[in-house]
Every structure is written in structure tokens, then in C-alpha cells.
Amino acid sequence: MPNDRRVIFGTYVVPTRIDTMEEDSISKTSFQTSPGKTLGGKGSAAIDATQWNDAWTSMFHTQVKWEDLDDTDDTTGNRWEDTYEPWNGTLTLSTSGVQLTADTGIDCGFLYVKNTGSVKNALVSLNGDSHYYIVIPPNGSVCLRGTTDLECSEVYVKASHSDGTTIEYIIAQLTP
């Protein structure tokens, strides 16, 4: 088991402007002249070598088998029978908030949420099941480095509309 683990991430933004002519239904997309360059950056987040359980990410290997996820112990392993986990790598959301982990006292080191839906927004709350200030549009994503001020159990997600949406996520424990 490695002593140090980290998540390396980056963002790349191309500012664009969309002009729609009033007389016609023609839209023109162009590179914005201000700031005149792409925006973004790279970073890394230190995470614990041992995560809190197997549900720290929604992404499973394509060859995962049911028996690999079988665990009858309520305190170790993935505890598949006790958690709301996606089986195909995506988590389906409704308008009810879903807590990504119920384990309290675990500081969040890194959070990544991608809205894999194509129509409705995904909403993220960092303070329990209230105040969903982060809006992720279809096919959009958000990532952030956590701190000791954010616990993994405080992260909730939900869909903005009753039609629902789907997400992929990583919620990693901070290095103690």
C-alpha cells in the first residue's frame, strides 16, 4: 500500500461568446476577445492511502463481479447492503438529496462530481441536505480540494428537476 496518495486534476476553459441574430435563427460562436486566452490550471490533492470504504468513488472496473462486492460485515469492506451505491458507475438522482457517505468525522480531501445526464442540472450541497449552491449543468463537472472544515458526510447531491439526472463522483478522505 502506498504511503502517499494524491489526486492530480486540471481544468481547461475556452471562453466563447454566442451571438444569435434577432431576425434569424442563426447562432454564431466565437472565441471571446477578452481575456483573449484560455483559462484553467492544474493541481493536486493529498488523500489518505486507505479510503473510508469502497463507495468513495462511483466508478467500478468494467470486469467487476457481484461476488467481489459481497461483504456481510457492517464495519469493513464496501458494505454494499448498507449503502446507496451505483452498480454501473453512475448514480441516478431524484429531487431528494442523497448523502454520498454517512460516515461522520471524516475530512474531505477531494470532491469530483460530473453530471452525466444530458438534460437536467445536478445540485451539490456542502453543508448537509440544505442550500444547494453548486449547480452542475448537463455534461458539466466540478472538482475541489477539501479541508478539515468539510466532512465527507456533509456532501449531498440531487437533481434540479423531477425528471432526474445521473452523476459520477469521487469523494476522497483527507490525509490525516
LUMSELO-199817 format. One record per residue (C-alpha): residue number from 1; residue in one letter; x, y, z. Coordinates in Angstrom, 2 decimals. Example, Ala and Ser with C-alpha at 12.3 -4.5 7.8 and 13.67 -1.06 7.14 Angstrom:
  resi  resn        u        v        w
     1     a    12.30    -4.50     7.80
     2     s    13.67    -1.06     7.14
end
This chain:
  resi  resn        u        v        w
     1     m     0.00     0.00     0.00
     2     p     1.48     3.37    -0.91
     3     n     2.23     5.80     1.88
     4     d     1.21     8.90    -0.06
     5     r    -1.68     9.18    -2.48
     6     r    -2.85    12.20    -4.36
     7     v    -5.38    13.11    -6.96
     8     i    -4.00    15.13    -9.85
     9     f    -6.61    17.24   -11.60
    10     g    -6.85    20.05   -14.11
    11     t    -9.32    22.39   -15.74
    12     y    -9.32    23.89   -19.19
    13     v   -11.80    26.62   -20.13
    14     v   -12.20    28.26   -23.52
    15     p   -14.23    31.45   -23.15
    16     t   -16.70    31.76   -26.00
    17     r   -19.44    34.13   -26.99
    18     i   -22.64    33.07   -28.72
    19     d   -24.37    35.67   -30.89
    20     t   -27.92    34.99   -32.04
    21     m   -29.41    37.27   -34.65
    22     e   -32.86    38.53   -33.83
    23     e   -34.14    38.30   -37.40
    24     d   -32.99    34.75   -37.97
    25     s   -32.29    31.58   -36.07
    26     i   -28.58    31.68   -36.91
    27     s   -26.19    31.43   -33.99
    28     k   -22.52    32.26   -34.26
    29     t   -20.00    31.05   -31.70
    30     s   -16.66    32.82   -31.48
    31     f   -13.66    32.92   -29.21
    32     q   -14.03    35.83   -26.81
    33     t   -11.53    38.60   -27.35
    34     s   -11.36    39.26   -23.63
    35     p    -9.47    37.72   -21.83
    36     g    -8.08    36.54   -25.18
    37     k    -6.69    33.27   -23.86
    38     t    -7.78    30.00   -22.35
    39     l    -8.23    29.74   -18.61
    40     g    -7.56    26.89   -16.23
    41     g    -4.92    25.25   -14.17
    42     k    -3.61    22.08   -12.60
    43     g    -3.47    20.96    -9.02
    44     s    -3.17    18.01    -6.72
    45     a    -4.90    16.97    -3.51
    46     a    -3.32    14.70    -0.91
    47     i    -5.68    11.89     0.05
    48     d    -5.41     9.07     2.56
    49     a    -3.82     5.81     1.35
    50     t    -6.79     3.90     2.80
    51     q   -10.21     5.32     1.99
    52     w   -13.24     5.06     4.28
    53     n   -14.91     2.31     2.17
    54     d   -15.36     1.17    -1.43
    55     a   -18.12     3.73    -2.08
    56     w   -15.58     6.59    -2.15
    57     t   -15.95     6.52    -5.95
    58     s   -18.89     5.61    -8.17
    59     m   -16.62     4.24   -10.87
    60     f   -16.20     0.47   -10.98
    61     h   -13.90    -1.57   -13.16
    62     t   -15.74    -2.96   -16.17
    63     q   -14.96    -6.53   -15.07
    64     v   -16.39    -6.15   -11.54
    65     k   -18.32    -9.19   -10.33
    66     w   -21.13    -9.42    -7.78
    67     e   -19.10   -11.72    -5.55
    68     d   -16.27    -9.16    -5.44
    69     l   -18.71    -6.75    -3.75
    70     d   -20.12    -9.28    -1.27
    71     d   -19.40    -8.30     2.29
    72     t   -21.59    -9.25     5.24
    73     d   -19.57    -7.34     7.83
    74     d   -21.13    -3.98     8.70
    75     t   -17.84    -2.34     9.64
    76     t   -15.40    -3.25     6.86
    77     g   -15.23    -3.52     3.10
    78     n   -17.75    -1.96     0.78
    79     r   -20.86    -2.72     2.85
    80     w   -22.90    -2.87    -0.36
    81     e   -26.01    -3.92     1.52
    82     d   -25.89    -0.78     3.70
    83     t   -25.14     1.95     1.20
    84     y   -26.71     3.56    -1.84
    85     e   -24.16     2.59    -4.47
    86     p   -24.37     2.63    -8.26
    87     w   -23.67    -0.69    -9.98
    88     n   -22.88     0.69   -13.42
    89     g   -20.62     3.59   -12.39
    90     t   -23.32     6.24   -12.43
    91     l   -25.61     7.29    -9.60
    92     t   -29.20     8.15   -10.51
    93     l   -30.55    11.21    -8.71
    94     s   -34.04    12.48    -7.97
    95     t   -35.07    15.74    -6.33
    96     s   -34.43    14.21    -2.89
    97     g   -30.95    14.82    -1.52
    98     v   -28.57    11.84    -1.50
    99     q   -25.76    11.82     1.05
   100     l   -22.62    10.47    -0.65
   101     t   -21.41     8.95     2.64
   102     a   -22.94     8.73     6.10
   103     d   -19.58     8.23     7.82
   104     t   -19.08    11.24    10.10
   105     g   -15.80    12.62    11.34
   106     i   -14.01    12.05     8.02
   107     d   -12.49    15.19     6.49
   108     c   -12.98    15.50     2.72
   109     g    -9.69    15.79     0.81
   110     f   -11.06    15.86    -2.73
   111     l   -14.50    16.01    -4.34
   112     y   -15.33    15.48    -8.01
   113     v   -18.88    15.34    -9.36
   114     k   -19.72    15.00   -13.06
   115     n   -23.29    15.35   -14.32
   116     t   -23.53    12.54   -16.88
   117     g   -27.13    13.42   -17.69
   118     s   -27.96    15.27   -20.89
   119     v   -30.94    17.43   -19.89
   120     k   -31.25    18.40   -16.21
   121     n   -28.86    20.05   -13.72
   122     a   -27.27    18.29   -10.77
   123     l   -27.11    20.23    -7.50
   124     v   -24.44    19.88    -4.78
   125     s   -24.61    20.94    -1.14
   126     l   -21.53    21.14     1.07
   127     n   -23.42    21.76     4.31
   128     g   -25.88    18.90     4.64
   129     d   -29.22    18.47     2.94
   130     s   -29.86    22.20     2.51
   131     h   -28.57    25.13     0.45
   132     y   -27.57    23.55    -2.86
   133     y   -25.32    26.37    -4.08
   134     i   -23.33    24.40    -6.67
   135     v   -25.20    23.84    -9.95
   136     i   -23.67    21.41   -12.46
   137     p   -25.17    21.64   -15.96
   138     p   -25.62    18.55   -18.15
   139     n   -22.23    17.08   -19.14
   140     g   -20.51    19.53   -16.75
   141     s   -18.39    18.79   -13.70
   142     v   -16.93    20.36   -10.58
   143     c   -13.89    19.43    -8.54
   144     l   -12.47    20.89    -5.37
   145     r    -9.84    20.24    -2.78
   146     g   -11.33    19.72     0.63
   147     t   -10.17    20.89     4.03
   148     t   -10.61    19.96     7.66
   149     d   -13.65    22.28     7.60
   150     l   -15.56    19.98     5.22
   151     e   -16.60    16.49     6.27
   152     c   -17.44    13.85     3.67
   153     s   -20.82    13.30     5.37
   154     e   -21.81    16.93     4.65
   155     v   -21.83    16.42     0.85
   156     y   -25.29    15.87    -0.67
   157     v   -26.37    15.73    -4.31
   158     k   -29.76    15.87    -6.03
   159     a   -31.38    16.60    -9.39
   160     s   -32.84    20.03   -10.15
   161     h   -35.97    18.56   -11.75
   162     s   -38.27    15.60   -11.16
   163     d   -37.02    14.02   -14.43
   164     g   -33.75    13.32   -12.57
   165     t   -30.18    13.07   -13.79
   166     t   -27.11    10.86   -13.28
   167     i   -23.65    11.58   -11.87
   168     e   -20.22    10.07   -11.44
   169     y   -18.30    11.07    -8.34
   170     i   -15.15    10.76    -6.25
   171     i   -15.21    11.77    -2.59
   172     a   -11.82    11.04    -1.04
   173     q   -10.72    11.22     2.57
   174     l    -8.12    13.83     3.51
   175     t    -4.70    12.61     4.62
   176     p    -4.78    12.65     8.44
end
